[in-house]
């Protein structure tokens, strides 16, 4: 398995495994304790099976992994699950202001120029939402 050097490039499976190991639980111990199928969890950790983006299921995994709500790890866990599925996180999808700047973000990623107004809107929106 290829390991990410940069934690920003970490996959859902790597993050999941790291959290499980930090609890000093083997895969089998974790699955027995929380009634998960070891085959499925193994596939999740090895990125063979993409994670569910069902909020309840993800919350169950997160709580089993002792990831506290309203922490950066909680957000990372959900963001990595959505990234693995190729979807936008729920909080982004439900925020019309964030959705309105996504085209500008996409153009930026693709190397297209943005006008000054769009850049300022994007910066303001990111700053406004950073503290939320």
N, C-alpha and C positions, 0 to 999 in steps of 0.2 A: 504494500500500500504506500502510495506517495504521500509524504507528510508535507503540510504547508509550513514554510519557514515564517511567514508573516501571519500573525493572528487575525489580521483583517481579511486574509484569504482563506481562512479556515472554513471547512465544510460543516454542514449540519452534523454529519456522522462523527467527524473528529471532535466537534464541540461536545456532543452527547457522550462520547467515550471518555473524554477528558473529565467531564463532570462525574460520571459514574466511578471512574478510577479515583477521583479525589475523595469519594466516600469510602474508599478501601473495600469496594465490592467487586467480586468477579462478576462476569456476565451472568452466570448461573445463579449466584447469590442475589443479584439485583432482580432477576426475573422471578425467582421464587418469592422474594420478599414482596414484590408488587404485582405478582400474577400476570407477568408478561410472557409471551412466547419467546424463548431464547433464540430460535431461528430468525424470527422477525427483527428482534433487537440487534442481533449480529449483523443482519443485512443492512439495517439502518446505519449502524456504526461504520460499516464498510462502504457505505454509499451505493449499495446495490439496490436497495429499496428506498425510494424517495419517501420523505415523511408526509404524513397527513397534514393538511392545513386546517383541519377541523379544530376550532378553538378549544373545545372541551378535551379532546385527545391530547393536544399539545400542552394544555395546562396540567393534565394528569402526569405527563412525562416530566414537565418542568418541576412540579411539586415533588415527584419521586426523586428527582435529581437534586432536591434541596435548593432549587433556584428561587430566590425570593421575588415576589411581585415588586414592581416599581424599582427594579434595579437594572443596571446596564446589561447584566447577564440575561435577565428575563427578555429584554428587548432584542438582544443578540440572538437568543434561542429562537424566537418567533421570526425574526428577520431572515435567519439562515434557513428555516423551514420554507418560508415563502420563496427565497432565492432558489432553493433546490427544486421547487415546483414551477419556477418561472412566473410567479405572480407578485403583485404588489401587496405589502402588508395591509391588514385591515384598517389601521389608523390612517394610512395614506389614502386608501381607496375611499374612505368616508369623509375626507377633508377636501371640499371642492377647491379651496385655495391652493392646496398642494397639487391637486390634479391639473389645475390651470397652468402651472409652470412646468409640468413634465415635458411638453413639447420643446420648451427652451432648453431644458436639461438634455434631452435626446440630441438636439442640434449641437449642443456643446460637446457632448461625448463623441459625436460624429465629426467634430472639427469644423462645424459651420459657425459663421459669425452671428452674434446676437446684437440687437440694438441696445443702446445704453438703458432705455426704459425697462426692457425685459431683464437685463442684468440686475438693475436696482430692485425690481420686484422680487426676483429670486433671492437676492441677499436679504431683503427685508423679511420675506416669508420664512426663510431658514432661521433668521435671528428670532423672529416672533415665536416660532414653534420650538425653538431649541430649549426654552425653559419650561415647556409644557409636558 
